Amino acid sequence: MPGLISSVQRYDLSTGIPEDVWTTLRANAARANAIIPHAEKVFGLQAFTPGIDPTEQLWLVYSKPGTSEIKFILSCTKGPLGKYPLFIVPTDPIAELTPELLKSPMEVLCNMLLNESGFRKQSVFSVFSVEPVTEAFVLAWEKLAKIHHHEEPYCHTIFTMCTKDTLVSQQRAAPPSEDAVLEPRLAVEQDVEKIAALCHEFAATSPPFILTRAKACEEARLIIANKQASSGKNPKVVVPAKNIKHSIIEILTGRHSLVTVALYA
């Protein structure tokens, strides 16, 4: 194991993320869609209000031993509302991610985290990646950190993606009522309560990662400040989220099973 530690490079705000790592992330943008936006905000490549706390931002990059070929990118980071799950992006095709191949890299990454100065085991409260990677990391973490995991995956989803050539336009959905105005405008301060209610309701579907009313309002204000929400032009009309129909991607270019596993002491 000590001989493999050099295969992992550590990056934080002081070191920055080197160009070859950025290139790898963007080459795997679909898998890295939970890492790239936050990293860009941390390093000022994407505007965000307020600025991201520079502390507790860590990225580990595992390369094939003896080479510069990046195989895994791990992020252990903190957002404006608290810590994020551990995200791990593999660069190999999912069919090649066998338990035998994954065992050593995951153990090396776990050891790097556990040896990080000031690192607390509780910082790894869940891990999110494609299914083989999640399972391999959990086994390694359980072995080395002595932290047990929940047997059933916390979240098990199918990840899909498309290109501009495979995206099929759909007819715009009709308004839920004659009085509803669906023409969007950017949300403003008076929309905080409505957006906070949606944030609170959405989080309530994912215990124990729920939001208090105060935190939901905080999240709503962040969303509004960063122009990430729209509302109808008619402020008297509230269109429930369940009535907003999204375009359907009919032709898919890839599928990956993504798993989040919750860990507990």
Helices and strands as residue ranges (DSSP letters): G 2-7, E 8-11, H 19-27, H 36-42, E 58-63, E 70-76, E 78-79, E 82-83, E 86-90, G 94-96, H 99-114, G 121-123, E 126-130, H 131-145, E 148-149, E 155-161, E 184-186, G 189-191, H 192-204, H 213-225, E 230-232, G 241-243, E 254-264
